[in-house]
Amino acid sequence: MIESNTNIMRKRFAQYREPQQIQEKGLYPYYRVIESEQDTEVLINGKKVLMFGSNSYLGLTSHPKVKEAAKAAIDKYGTGCAGSRFLNGTLDIHIELEEKLAGFVGKDGALVYSTGFQSNLGAIPTVTTRNDYIILDELNHASIIEGARLSFAKTLKFKHNDMQSLEKVLQRCEPGVLKLIVVDGIFSMEGDIANLPEIVRLAKQYNANIMVDDAHSLGVIGEQGRGISSHFGLTDEVDIIMGTFSKSLASIGGFLAADKDTINFIKHNSRSLIFSASATPAATASALAALEIMKTEPQHIEQLWKNTNFCMKEFRDMGFDTGHACTPIIPLLIRDNVKTYCFTKMVLDEGVFVNPVVSPAVPNDSTLIRFSLMATHTQQQLDFALEKMRKIARQLDIIK
């Protein structure tokens, strides 16, 4: 008798017990249900908790202008586009947002996707072919890695932010073919910044192209929050800029920005664009409103960096290892899976929400707590969180 595929599948997944083992210990830290808007304070199980695990760096998800824009878009356009951008799903506000994003990041054109993940899935396999090379920092975001997997090009990796390693990889590539270097602007777990000046220098030397993922850079660094290319004054040297709306732009969606010819090619060949439904009217209008706030209200970015500099100094003075972090993403290296889980639960019990990063995502001796800041955190909230985290870290012998 031939065993059915259904039984094979069920048996395979029944053996997956890691989440249940963590749940049985009372340390499961994922899919925690929030019962309020994403702000500096959220409700979990009816209890108020300070949020230090959000990517809303400018705190605009609850900004009145953003909320009003989303409501007005629903009133005008309805709740969805009922199709892809390629066919019936392009609205005038999609075009408006693309034009404003292109101008903001300093490129000729832009293309809006329904998620940031799809933006990377759309760009990388579309612009590369079988004889090309994709060159990745080993700590790039998963969406970049998945985009490379979808390409027929050869993928090579270099050590994180190691320019000697990058040069060795470039030297392995055949001349006369496209070599696309793809890096995060700000790395989402480590909180450090790509060495873009050296990447540009090497790209020129070896005739390579550059794509930057500005998901965590937009709204954080550069003039008015324009991202890493602006931060280093190298916008013209970067070929493709990718960004998301789910961080500083207080919505959901993503975009690519580049010269008009590149955008035109991607627009007519990117499968994750052509075969996906459009970004919703509310999401698009929210991103437009948040972009306008970024340009006209610089106090948000200024306060974000004030909070960042304060917390970074406090953590280091306490004795935490924060690695090479220099942004509002502050990793607290715990270097032990169990302690990382315990720390996450114990500080949540004290009213502070943080995110654990454990193996297999990182080696067991590199586990960390991801502490992320928002411009809207108050000094009182920062002081409260820091004191609770100091207390728990001492109890767990993480700091002395």
C-alpha positions in Angstrom: 0.0 0.0 0.0 1.3 3.4 -1.0 1.4 5.9 1.9 -0.4 9.2 1.1 1.4 12.5 0.9 -0.9 13.9 3.5 0.3 11.4 6.1 3.9 12.0 5.2 3.4 15.7 5.7 1.6 15.3 9.0 4.2 13.0 10.4 7.0 15.4 9.4 5.4 18.4 11.1 4.3 16.4 14.2 8.0 16.0 15.0 8.5 19.7 15.2 8.3 20.3 18.9 10.6 23.3 19.7 7.9 25.9 20.3 5.9 23.5 22.5 9.1 22.8 24.6 9.5 26.6 25.2 5.8 27.0 26.0 6.0 24.1 28.5 8.7 26.1 30.4 6.5 29.2 30.4 9.1 31.2 28.3 7.5 31.4 24.9 8.0 35.0 23.7 6.3 35.0 20.3 2.9 36.0 18.9 2.2 38.1 22.0 -1.3 39.6 21.5 -1.5 43.4 21.6 -5.0 44.8 22.3 -4.3 48.5 21.5 -2.6 50.7 18.9 1.1 50.4 18.4 2.5 53.1 20.6 5.0 53.6 23.3 2.5 51.9 25.7 0.4 48.9 24.6 -2.1 46.6 26.2 -1.3 42.9 26.7 -3.8 40.8 28.6 -5.4 44.0 29.8 -2.1 45.2 31.3 -0.2 48.3 30.2 3.3 47.5 29.0 6.0 49.8 27.6 6.8 49.0 24.0 10.5 48.7 23.2 10.1 46.1 20.4 8.5 48.3 17.7 9.9 49.4 14.4 7.9 52.6 14.5 11.0 54.7 15.0 9.2 58.1 14.6 6.1 57.0 16.5 3.8 58.0 13.7 1.4 55.1 13.7 -0.8 57.0 16.1 -0.2 60.5 14.7 -3.5 62.2 14.0 -2.6 63.3 10.5 -1.7 59.7 9.5 -4.9 58.3 11.0 -7.0 61.0 9.2 -5.3 60.3 5.9 -6.1 56.6 6.2 -9.8 57.2 7.0 -10.2 59.7 4.2 -8.7 57.2 1.7 -11.1 54.5 2.8 -14.0 56.9 2.3 -12.8 57.8 -1.2 -11.4 54.6 -2.5 -12.8 51.8 -0.3 -10.8 49.2 1.5 -8.9 47.5 -1.3 -7.9 47.7 -5.0 -9.2 44.3 -6.0 -6.3 43.6 -8.3 -2.6 44.1 -9.1 -0.8 47.3 -10.0 -0.3 45.8 -13.5 -4.0 45.6 -14.3 -6.8 47.3 -12.4 -5.1 48.1 -9.1 -3.2 51.4 -9.7 -4.7 54.4 -8.0 -3.7 58.0 -8.4 -2.3 58.1 -4.9 0.0 55.2 -5.8 1.5 57.4 -8.5 1.6 60.4 -6.2 3.4 58.4 -3.6 5.9 57.0 -6.1 6.7 60.5 -7.4 7.2 61.9 -3.9 9.3 58.9 -2.8 11.6 59.2 -5.8 12.1 62.9 -5.2 12.7 62.3 -1.5 15.4 59.7 -1.9 16.9 61.5 -4.9 16.1 59.1 -7.8 14.3 59.5 -11.1 11.6 57.0 -10.4 10.0 54.8 -7.8 7.7 51.8 -7.7 5.4 50.9 -4.8 4.8 47.3 -3.7 2.3 46.0 -1.2 5.1 44.9 1.3 8.8 45.6 1.8 9.5 41.9 1.6 8.0 41.8 -1.9 10.1 44.8 -2.9 13.3 42.8 -2.4 11.7 39.7 -3.9 10.7 41.8 -6.9 14.0 43.6 -7.5 16.8 41.1 -7.0 15.8 38.3 -9.3 14.4 40.7 -11.9 17.5 42.7 -12.5 19.9 39.7 -12.4 20.3 36.9 -14.9 22.0 33.5 -15.0 25.5 34.8 -15.8 25.4 37.5 -13.1 26.5 37.7 -9.5 24.6 38.7 -6.4 26.9 39.7 -3.5 25.4 39.8 0.0 26.5 40.9 3.5 26.1 37.7 5.5 23.7 39.5 7.9 21.3 40.9 5.3 17.6 40.7 6.0 15.8 37.5 5.1 13.9 39.2 2.2 17.2 39.9 0.5 18.3 36.3 0.9 15.0 35.0 -0.5 15.2 37.4 -3.4 18.6 36.1 -4.2 17.3 32.5 -4.0 14.7 33.3 -6.7 17.4 34.5 -9.1 19.3 32.3 -11.5 22.4 34.4 -10.7 25.3 33.0 -8.6 25.0 34.3 -4.9 28.2 35.0 -3.0 28.4 36.3 0.6 31.0 38.4 2.5 31.6 38.7 6.2 29.5 41.3 7.9 30.7 44.8 7.1 34.1 43.4 6.3 35.5 45.2 3.3 38.5 42.9 2.8 36.1 40.0 2.6 33.9 41.9 0.1 37.0 42.6 -2.1 38.0 39.0 -2.1 34.4 38.1 -3.2 34.5 40.7 -6.0 37.9 39.3 -7.2 36.3 35.9 -7.6 33.7 37.3 -10.1 34.1 37.1 -13.8 34.6 40.4 -15.5 32.1 41.8 -17.9 29.0 40.6 -16.1 26.6 42.3 -13.7 27.7 42.2 -10.1 25.0 43.4 -7.7 26.1 44.2 -4.2 23.1 44.2 -1.8 23.3 45.5 1.8 21.1 46.7 4.5 21.6 50.4 5.3 21.0 49.8 9.0 21.2 46.2 10.1 17.9 45.2 11.8 19.3 43.2 14.6 22.9 44.5 15.1 21.9 48.2 14.9 25.1 49.1 13.0 25.4 50.9 9.6 26.8 49.5 6.3 30.2 50.9 5.4 28.8 52.5 2.2 31.8 54.7 1.3 34.0 51.7 1.1 31.4 49.6 -0.7 31.1 52.4 -3.3 34.9 52.5 -3.7 35.1 48.8 -4.3 32.1 48.8 -6.6 33.8 51.4 -8.8 37.1 49.5 -8.8 35.4 46.2 -9.8 32.6 47.6 -12.0 29.8 46.5 -9.7 26.4 47.9 -8.9 24.9 48.7 -5.5 21.4 48.1 -4.0 20.7 49.4 -0.5 17.8 48.2 1.7 16.8 51.3 3.6 14.0 49.6 5.6 15.5 50.6 9.0 17.4 53.7 7.7 14.5 55.7 6.3 13.3 58.2 8.8 16.4 57.5 11.0 19.5 58.7 9.2 20.3 61.1 6.3 18.9 64.6 5.6 15.3 64.6 6.8 15.6 60.8 7.2 16.4 60.1 3.6 18.5 57.0 4.5 22.1 55.8 4.3 22.8 57.1 0.8 22.0 60.6 1.9 23.8 60.1 5.2 27.1 59.5 3.4 26.3 61.9 0.5 26.4 59.0 -2.0 22.9 58.9 -3.5 24.2 59.1 -7.0 26.5 56.1 -6.5 23.8 53.8 -5.3 21.8 52.2 -8.2 18.7 50.9 -6.4 17.2 52.1 -3.1 14.6 49.9 -1.4 12.5 51.0 1.5 9.5 50.0 3.6 6.4 51.7 5.0 6.1 49.5 8.1 8.8 51.3 10.1 9.1 55.1 10.0 6.3 55.5 7.4 3.7 54.1 9.8 1.9 51.8 7.4 2.6 48.7 5.4 4.2 48.4 1.9 7.5 49.0 0.2 9.2 50.7 -2.7 12.1 50.6 -5.1 13.7 53.8 -6.3 16.2 54.0 -9.2 16.8 55.6 -12.6 13.8 55.6 -15.0 15.1 52.8 -17.2 15.6 50.4 -14.3 12.2 51.2 -12.8 10.6 50.7 -16.2 12.2 47.3 -16.6 11.3 46.2 -13.1 7.7 47.6 -13.5 7.1 45.3 -16.4 9.0 42.2 -15.3 8.8 41.9 -11.5 6.6 38.9 -10.6 6.0 39.9 -7.0 4.5 43.2 -8.3 2.6 42.0 -11.3 1.0 39.0 -9.5 0.3 40.6 -6.2 -2.6 42.8 -5.1 -1.9 46.5 -4.7 -1.1 48.3 -1.5 -4.5 49.3 0.0 -5.7 52.9 -0.2 -5.4 53.4 3.5 -1.8 52.0 3.6 -0.8 54.2 0.7 -2.4 57.4 2.1 -0.8 56.7 5.5 2.6 56.5 4.0 2.0 59.7 2.1 1.0 61.5 5.3 3.9 60.1 7.2 6.4 61.1 4.5 5.0 64.7 4.7 5.5 64.7 8.4 9.1 63.5 8.1 9.8 66.4 5.7 8.1 69.1 7.7 8.5 68.1 11.3 12.2 67.5 12.0 11.7 67.4 15.7 10.7 63.7 15.5 14.1 62.5 14.2 15.8 64.9 16.6 14.0 63.4 19.6 14.6 59.8 18.3 18.4 60.5 18.4 18.2 62.2 21.8 16.5 59.0 23.2 19.0 56.8 21.4 22.1 58.5 22.7 20.7 58.6 26.2 19.8 54.9 26.3 23.0 53.8 24.5 25.1 55.5 27.2 23.0 54.1 30.0 23.2 50.5 28.8 27.0 50.7 28.3 27.4 52.3 31.7 25.4 49.4 33.2 27.9 46.9 31.6 25.7 45.6 28.8 27.5 44.5 25.6 25.9 46.5 22.8 28.2 45.3 20.0 28.8 47.8 17.2 25.4 49.4 17.5 25.1 53.1 16.7 21.4 53.6 15.9 18.0 53.4 17.6 18.3 49.6 17.4 20.3 48.6 20.4 21.3 44.9 20.8 21.9 43.7 24.3 24.1 40.6 23.9 23.1 37.9 26.3 25.0 35.0 24.7 22.8 32.3 26.2 19.5 31.0 24.8 17.8 30.3 28.2 18.9 33.6 29.8 17.6 35.5 26.7 14.2 33.8 27.0 14.1 34.4 30.8 15.1 38.0 30.5 12.3 38.6 27.9 9.7 37.1 30.2 10.9 38.7 33.4 11.0 42.2 32.0 7.6 41.7 30.4 6.3 40.8 33.8 7.7 44.1 35.0 6.0 46.0 32.3 8.6 46.2 29.5 8.2 44.6 26.1 11.5 43.7 24.3 12.3 41.1 21.5 14.5 38.1 21.9 16.9 36.9 19.1 18.0 33.3 19.8 19.4 30.3 17.9 19.0 29.1 15.2 18.6 32.7 14.0 22.0 33.4 15.6 24.5 31.1 17.2 23.8 30.3 20.9 26.7 32.4 22.0 25.4 35.4 20.1 21.8 35.6 21.4 20.6 39.0 22.2 17.7 41.3 23.3 16.7 43.7 20.6 15.8 47.0 22.3 14.4 49.6 19.8 13.5 53.2 20.4 10.8 55.5 19.3 10.8 59.3 19.1 7.7 59.4 21.2 9.2 57.6 24.2 9.2 59.9 27.2 12.1 60.4 29.6 9.9 58.8 32.3 9.3 55.8 30.2 13.0 55.4 29.4 14.0 55.7 33.0 11.4 53.1 34.1 12.5 50.6 31.4 16.2 51.0 32.1 15.8 50.4 35.8 13.7 47.3 35.3 16.1 45.9 32.8 19.1 46.7 35.1 17.4 44.8 37.9 16.6 41.7 35.8 20.0 41.6 34.2 21.6 41.6 37.6 19.3 38.8 38.8 20.3 36.7 35.8 24.0 37.6 36.2 24.1 39.2 32.8 25.7 42.4 34.3 27.4 42.8 37.6 
